[in-house]
Amino acid sequence: MGQGTDAEFGLVDLEEVETPGDEWEEIDVSDTEADRIARKRDREFEQFEERIKDADQFKVEQSVFDDATLAALYKLVQDGYVEAFGGPLSTGKEANVYHALGDEREVAVKIYRINASNFRHMRDYLEGDPRFEGLGGKKKDVVLAWTKKEFANLRRAEKAGVRVPEPIATERNVLLMEYIGNEDGRAKRLGEVHIENPQTAYEVMREYMRRLYAAGIIHGDLSEYNVVFHEGQLVVIDLGQAVTVHHPNSRDFLERDCENVATFFSRQGLETDADELLEFVTDPEPDPSRD
């Protein structure tokens, strides 16, 4: 399996990338400006709130657009990150993703529900992560931590040389990131497209997994449904549940990722082995240092 193949198809940047190691920044989940705006509710914010609630694409349940979430969107608009909102790209139990126009480019706005139905599922991935030691049991705090966790994971993956949506900003339970798609809509998931060269795609996937591991994180839900194909590249998405190598279940999550990826590419006609993939991914030792 050669790097020349990856370079030929332009799927992996072979230039030396920064491997940030396993130093974990503190993540603050205290009140933000959005919480203060929601409490103050000045006239300008109330006018913004009415425009959003009246727009067809935002006529959704209150669990998504509570006052503080609207305030978070308002803050992102005021800060110049968002100029206009479009329609929904996807809806799920935990979050909705919307298309928007940012500063001269298209962006994706991911809004996590404060009353998420998978609240306990979120806690399972947060507990054991050194960035969230001492996190309380309030549902709001868990969802806000999850949002900041996905932002931090995207940033770490990007530094490690993994193609992910560029993280742009986060405010409360709202994550702003690069829009992966074109005028025809969002990019297709790997399981939705015909793979012309599955060997190359598999080599790219295993290299991405290896780089993530070297950077000290494990995706935790990697499959053909969390990778999209865009402009000749594979892009890894949905890193909210990604855990550090310190997480007590990190090995189980990594083994499951390897099994999912190996199984998918075996269905594409390749001879794959989950154990061999695991050995390849874990060859580099994560840097155990912390800031």
N, C-alpha and C positions, 0 to 999 in steps of 0.2 A: 504494500500500500504506500504509494509515494506522494511526497509533497508536490512533485511535478504535476500530478493529475489535478490536485486542488488548485494550483496556480493557473493551470491551463484553462480551467473553467471559471476562474476568478471568484471562487466561492470563499476562499480564506485569505486574509491578509497575512503574508508570510514574513512581513517585517517584524523586527523584535518588538514585543509589546511589554507593557509594564505589568508585572505580576505583583499586585498590591499586598499579597500575603494575608495574614489572618489578624490584622489589627482592627479592633472594633470601636467605632466611634459611638459616643453616647447619643441617644436619640431622645429628644425632649418631647413629651406628649402633654405638656401643660397648656393652658389656655393660649390661643393665638389671637391675632388681630381680628380674625373672622368671628371668634367668640365674642369679642368686645363689640364688633359692629352689630352682631345679632342682638346683643343686649341693648345697644343704643338705639338701633332702628331709626336712623335719621330719614329725612324726606327722600333724599337721592337714592338711598338703599331701598326704600319702600317702592319707589317708581321702578327700579330695576326688578324687584321681586314681582311686581305686577306684570311686567313685560315677559319675564321668564314663564310665569304660571299661565299666562294667556297663550303662549306659543304652542302650536299643535304638538311639536316634537317633545315638549316637556310636560305634557299633561299626563303625569304618572302619579303613583300613590305617594302619600305624604311621607312614607318611610324613607324615600329617596331624597326628597327636597324639603327637609325641615328648614327652619329659619337659619340655623347655623350653617347648613350646607349652601343655602342661597347666599349667605354672607361670604362664604369661602369663594364661591364663583364670582361674586361682586369684587372681592379683593383681588383676584387674579385678573379681572378686567381692568380694575383701577391701576394695577401694576404694569399693564401693557402686555400681559402674556396672551390675552384672548381679546379678539376684536369682534367676532360674530360667532354665534352658535349654529350648528347644523343639526342634522337628524341623528338618530341612534345608530351605532355600529353593531352593538351587541347588548343583550340583556341577560342577566343571570341572577342566581339566588343571592350572591354577595355584592354584586356591583353591576352598574350600567356603564357603557362606554359610548361617548358621543363624539361626533365629528365637529370640529371647530376651525376657525381661521385665527391663526396667531399672528405674530409679528412677521408678516410677509411670507408665511408658510402655513400649511395645514397641520393641525395638531389633533391629538386624541385626548379627550377629557374623561377620565375614569372616576366614577363616583361610587364609593363604597357605602352601602346602607349601614346606618348606625344600628338599626334593628335587624342585623344580619341573621338569617336563619341558621347559618353554620358557625355561630359564635363559638361553640365548644370546639369545633374543628380548628378554628383560628388559634385558640388557646393552646392546642396540642403542638402547633408549630412554633408558637412564641415561647412557650416554657422551655427552658434549657438554652435559649439564645442569650449569650452574655450581654447583648445590647439592651435587653429588656428585663434585666434582673430587678425584682421588686415591683414589677407591674401589677397593679391592683386588679380586682375582679370586675370592675365596672365595664359594662358592655361598650360604652363610649370610648374608654381608654384603650380597650383592646382593638377596636376598629381603627382608631387614630394611629396606634402603634403599627398596625398591619399596613396602613397606607404609607407611613414613613419607612417601614421595612422594605416594601417593594421598591420605593424610590432609591434607598440605599443599595439594595441588591442589584438594580439596574445599573447604577453608577459603578459598582464594583465589577460587574460582568463586563461593562464597556471598557473599563481600564485594563481588564485582563485580555482584551482582544476578541471577545465574543460579540457577534452582531446581535444587538437587542435594540428595541425602540429607545432612542435617546431620552433620558429623563430630563425634563425641563424645569418643573417646579412642583411643589406640593403645598397644599394649604388645607389643614384639618383633614377631612376624609376625601379630599379631591386630589387626584394625581394627574398632572399634565405631562404628556410625553409626545414624542414624534408619532405622526400618523403614518402607518405602514399600509400603503394602498395607492390607488390612482383614481382617475375620474370615473372608472367603472365600479369602484367600491373598495372595500378592504381586501388586503392580500389573502389569497387562499391558503388554508392550512395544508400541511404536508399530506394529510390523509384525503384531501380533496382534489389533488392534482395527479397527473400522470408523470412519474419520475423517469426522465429519459436516460439518466445515468445513475442508477441506484448505488453503484460502487462509490462514485465520487461523493454523493450525498451522505452515505454512511461514514466515509472518512472524515467529512466535515463535522458530522454530528459527534463522532467520538473525540475529535480534536476539541470541539467546543466543551464537551463534558470534562475533558482533561484540564482545560484552561480554567474552568470554573472551580474544579477541585483544587488546583494549584493556588487559586485565589482564596481558598478556604470556604467555599460555599457549594452546596448541593441543591440542584433544582427542586427535587422532591416530588415533582409531578410531570416529569418529562415523557412525552409521547408524541405521536404524529398530530395530536390535537393542540399542542402548545409550541409548535414550530410552523412558521409560514414561509412561503416562497415569494420573494419580492425582488424584482430587477436582477435576476440571476444569482441571488443570495438566499441562504437559509437564515431566518431571523427567529431567535428564541424569544417567546413572549410569556407573560403570566408568571412573573418571578415573586409574587407576593408570598408564597409558601416556602420559598427557598430558605434553607437553614444553614447555620454554620457547621463546620466539622465538629464543633464541641457539643452539638445537640445530642442528647442520649439516643435518639433514634436515627441519627444521620446515616449510619451504615445500612440500616434497613431501607431507608429512603433511596440511597444510592443503588443498592442492589435491585430495587424495584425499577428505578430509572433504566438501569442496564438491561433488565429483562424486557421492559417495554420497547426500548429502542432495537434490541436484537431481534425480538419477535416481529416487529414491523418490517424490518429490512429482510428478514427471512421470507416474509410473504412477497417481497419484491424479487425473489429468486436468488438471494445471496446466501452463502454459507456463513452463518453468524453464530456466535456462542456468547451467552451472557457473562460467563465466568472469564473468558478471554477479554471481553470488553471491560469488565471490572478491573482486571489486572492492568490493562492499558491506562485506564482513567486514573488509577491510584498510584501509578509509577512515580510521579513527582510528589514529594512530601510537602504538605502545606506548611507555610511559614508560621510557626506557633507564636511569634512575637506579637505583642500588643502595644498600642500607644499608651 
